[in-house]
């Protein structure tokens, strides 16, 4: 099982030890231990040695057999100099994929509890449900129960012959482009969302929609489902709200237009470059 499934989710550890991994967050930045040659995840022994006060601790499961905990930092000695804080987008470029996904899960769990402190029905303070089979918050007064949720979103690489559709979002840094993405509406299939988002943002029609892959995405709390598709008609007309420029680009024009990372958007662009 260890070699087959890297991360095994669980509610409670079988046994704990001083080498357990703790994904510690202060607001939106994660604490990382610095070494001369590399960065490492904080371990329980580090928390003891640094005298870090933590809160909202949740057990997440095991990564390659090692226990993983999520926690927020309540108090920390400002004189600690063998650690640093980094946001998840920076860590995405540094951590391996499985560590980044565990860090993302920790961040999502912390935000889930933070945004569900009170019952959405009666306003009473929520408590963690005492269960070994499910992770949930329950209202002691009315019984309303809520579970960690993720928002489905699509991201799609649209091709036209030997060219790829790339768009510049108004929030992107200068000269940076990516593929089209957007959230799924209520009652909408992924394929319908792919068609709608592409048409709304750049005004073209597509077909031959195929599944590519998926990725949990903690910005804010999404499950990105990736697709490829082919151009079938229309002229590019940017919506002007999110997309300020879009065009077709050959693989020789793309290098330098996007930031290579572990994101599924980056993987879609690399897929196009490698297969066209």
Secondary structure, 3 states (H helix, E strand, C coil): CCCCCCEEECCCCCCCCCCCEEEEEECCEEEEEECCCCEEEEEHHHHHHHCCEEEEEEEEEEECCEEEEEEEEEECCCCCCCEEEEEHHHHCCCCCHHHHHHHHHHHHHHHHHHCCCECCCCCCEEEECCCCCCCEEEECCCCCEEECCCEEEEEEEEEECCEEEEEEECCCCCCCCECEEEECCCCCCHHHHHHHHHHHHHCCEEEEEEEEEEEEECCCCEEEEEEEEEEEECCCCCCCCCEEEEEEECHHHHCCCCCCCCCHHHHHHHHHHHHC
